Structure formats: structure tokens, C-alpha cells
């Protein structure tokens, strides 16, 4: 196994995202189970704020992918500056983590709400908002992973399978 060059960023690992989401599910389920009666109602649009972020990241991904595939990375005019590419990659990694944690939170809510729908009227009205939030968080994770993938150079060694 070769050491990684200084300054390179490792790709986001799916297992890290799954672990973070599972941790958030467990913590949220416990907290919701204890404090659900004191929570305000969950509006349908509560988790929708992540949709615009996901859309922006998808648009950025296509722009970055186009520049990288056309070898327009550099500090010249109409080129993607390498520092900008690094910042976009860092944004993608952070967004994937935020999306995974948020998906876990909404998943924890749903884990509590779904069995309670036959008992609590509030659980019935809170469920659609939790679904909207979960889907938005998963959309953000997908967009972030796509953006991170688009930030890789065509000859990036992380694209090759390990031997």
C-alpha cells in the first residue's frame, strides 16, 4: 500500500456515512421517544430546505465535470482554479456528512412515528414532514457524492481498484 501524497483528499467512504446515519437514527429515536410530547408539529416543508442545496450541488457537479473533462483546470481565464476545485470537493464531503446525519435524524423520527400512527393523531400529521426531510437528506447525500466524484481528475489513482 502506497502512502498518499500530501495534500490529497480521500474519497468519502459509504461506510462512514452509513455509520453516521445509524448513530443519528439511534440518538434521535431515543430523544423523540422521551420528548415527543413537547415537540412542535412537523410541517411538511420542515426538511425541504435541503432540496435547493442538492440542486445547486448537482449543477456544480456538471460544471466541474465539464471543466475537468475538457482539461480546463488552471488559473487562466474561463478555467476552474485548482483552489476552487479543492473547495468544491470539501463542500461535497461536508454536504455528504450533513446529509447522512440529517437522514439519520429524519429516519429516527420515522422509526418512532410509524408505529405510533395508530395511537397518536400527531404522529399521523408529523409523518409526511419526516418523509420529505428524509428524501431531501438522501438527495443531498447523492448530490454531494456525485459532486465529489466530478472533482476527481481523470487520472486520479482513487478511481482505480486496489490491488
C-alpha positions in Angstrom: 0.0 0.0 0.0 1.5 3.3 -1.1 1.3 6.4 1.1 -1.0 9.1 -0.2 0.7 12.2 -1.5 0.5 15.2 0.9 -2.4 17.5 0.2 -4.7 14.9 -1.4 -8.2 14.3 -0.1 -9.5 10.7 0.3 -12.9 10.0 -1.2 -15.9 9.8 1.2 -16.4 6.3 2.4 -20.0 5.0 2.2 -19.5 3.1 5.5 -18.6 6.3 7.3 -21.9 7.8 6.0 -23.9 4.8 7.0 -22.3 4.7 10.5 -23.1 8.4 11.0 -26.7 7.9 9.8 -27.2 4.9 12.1 -25.8 6.8 15.0 -28.2 9.7 14.3 -31.1 7.3 13.9 -30.4 5.7 17.3 -29.9 9.0 19.1 -32.9 10.7 17.5 -35.2 7.7 18.2 -34.2 7.8 21.9 -34.7 11.5 22.2 -38.0 11.5 20.3 -39.3 8.6 22.4 -38.6 10.6 25.5 -39.6 14.1 24.4 -42.1 13.7 21.6 -44.9 15.2 23.6 -43.1 18.5 23.9 -42.1 18.9 20.2 -44.0 21.3 18.0 -45.8 19.8 15.0 -43.5 18.9 12.0 -44.7 20.9 8.9 -44.4 19.2 5.5 -41.8 21.7 4.4 -39.6 21.2 7.5 -36.9 19.2 5.8 -37.3 20.7 2.3 -34.5 23.2 2.8 -32.0 20.6 1.7 -33.6 20.3 -1.8 -32.1 23.6 -3.1 -28.7 22.7 -1.8 -28.9 19.3 -3.5 -29.9 21.0 -6.8 -27.1 23.5 -6.5 -24.6 20.7 -5.9 -25.8 18.8 -9.0 -25.4 21.9 -11.1 -21.9 22.5 -9.7 -21.1 18.8 -10.4 -22.0 19.2 -14.1 -20.0 22.4 -14.4 -16.9 20.9 -12.7 -17.2 17.7 -14.7 -17.3 19.6 -17.9 -14.2 21.7 -17.0 -12.2 18.7 -15.7 -13.1 16.5 -18.8 -12.2 19.4 -21.2 -8.9 19.9 -19.3 -9.9 23.5 -18.3 -8.4 23.3 -14.8 -5.8 26.0 -14.1 -5.5 29.7 -13.2 -6.3 31.1 -16.7 -9.5 32.8 -17.8 -12.5 30.5 -18.2 -10.7 27.8 -16.3 -11.6 26.1 -13.0 -8.9 27.2 -10.5 -7.4 24.3 -8.5 -8.2 26.0 -5.2 -11.8 26.4 -6.3 -11.9 22.7 -7.2 -10.5 21.8 -3.8 -13.1 24.0 -2.1 -15.9 22.4 -4.1 -14.6 18.9 -3.1 -14.5 20.0 0.6 -18.1 21.3 0.2 -19.1 17.9 -1.3 -17.5 16.0 1.6 -19.2 18.2 4.2 -22.5 18.0 2.5 -22.4 14.2 2.4 -21.8 14.1 6.1 -24.5 16.7 6.8 -26.9 14.8 4.6 -26.1 11.4 6.2 -26.6 12.9 9.7 -29.9 14.6 8.7 -31.1 11.4 7.0 -30.4 9.7 10.3 -32.4 12.3 12.3 -35.4 12.0 10.0 -35.0 8.2 10.0 -35.1 8.3 13.8 -38.3 10.3 13.7 -39.9 7.9 11.3 -38.8 4.9 13.4 -40.8 6.4 16.2 -43.7 7.9 14.2 -44.6 4.9 12.0 -45.6 2.5 14.8 -47.3 5.4 16.7 -49.7 6.3 13.8 -52.4 4.0 15.1 -52.2 5.5 18.6 -51.3 9.2 18.2 -53.0 11.6 15.9 -50.0 13.9 16.0 -47.8 11.0 14.6 -50.1 10.8 11.6 -49.7 14.6 10.8 -46.0 14.6 11.5 -45.1 11.6 9.2 -45.3 13.5 5.9 -42.8 16.1 7.0 -40.4 13.5 8.2 -40.6 11.7 4.8 -40.0 14.9 3.0 -36.9 15.6 5.2 -35.6 12.0 4.8 -35.8 12.2 1.0 -34.2 15.7 0.9 -31.3 14.4 3.1 -30.8 11.4 0.8 -30.9 13.7 -2.2 -28.2 15.8 -0.6 -26.0 12.8 0.0 -26.4 11.6 -3.6 -25.7 15.1 -5.0 -22.7 15.5 -2.7 -21.2 12.1 -3.7 -21.8 12.9 -7.4 -20.1 16.4 -6.9 -17.1 14.8 -5.1 -16.8 12.2 -7.9 -16.8 15.0 -10.5 -14.0 16.8 -8.7 -11.6 13.9 -9.4 -9.1 14.3 -12.2 -9.3 11.7 -15.0 -6.0 10.1 -13.9 -6.9 10.2 -10.1 -5.5 7.0 -8.6 -8.5 6.7 -6.3 -10.6 5.8 -9.4 -8.5 2.6 -9.9 -9.4 -0.6 -7.9 -7.0 -1.5 -5.1 -4.6 -4.4 -5.8 
